[in-house]
Amino acid sequence: MIAAIVRGFAETAPRTGIDRPDPRVLDAMRAVPRDRFVPPDQRPYAWDDRALDIGYGQTISQPFVVALTSQLCDVEIGTRVLEIGTGSGYQAAVLAALGAEVWSIELDEDLARDAKARFAELGIRVEVRIGDGSLGWPEAAPFARIVATASPALLPPAWLAQLQAPGRLVTPLGPVGGVQVLSVFDKDEDGRVERTDVLPVRFVPLRH
């Protein structure tokens, strides 16, 4: 898996401008057991560099995409992160392994319940709530980073409103069946926002 991640960074470098993964990101990817975040029938494929079905019409992203997203988030120990779309919890677990303080929202009650249990079993500290991710988590805002693991067709206004200044939002963006792009929105100290499109991707749609 790690070799595939390194290769993925090298192959996409002409578009992303990032030719290699941060060693901290690779350490976090090694530390999180991906096989614990997929259903039993998917575990033989857990270390392959591809997305996998986790049920409920949802997927766990391929490791390269998780690593790239984590690197774009650029978190440090104690960075406050809001994740939209807990899913199985894998992306949140990687960010937590990097030292971030993670709040995660999941619309599906069963996925949220399973993720909470998985975090408890693995000793991973992530706050999970059931709710509409497009609304963010206003009670815990602002956040230094916001990351989405599902693609909205249009950026929900609540996300930028709950992003601190300066802060960074990383999300896929685009309609189902259309072009989706992994995008970075940087908010400066004066609240101005600059968008950078990084890489074409394919994510499940944001449900709300």
Secondary structure, DSSP 8 states (H G I E B T S, - for coil): -HHHHHHHHHHHHHHHS--S--HHHHHHHHHS-GGGGS-GGGGGGTTSSS-EEEETTEEE--HHHHHHHHHHHT--TT-EEEEE--TTSHHHHHHHHTT-EEEEEES-HHHHHHHHHHHHHHT--EEEEES-GGG--GGG--EEEEEESSB-SS--HHHHHTEEEEEEEEEEES-TTS-EEEEEEEE-TTS-EEEEEEEEE---B---
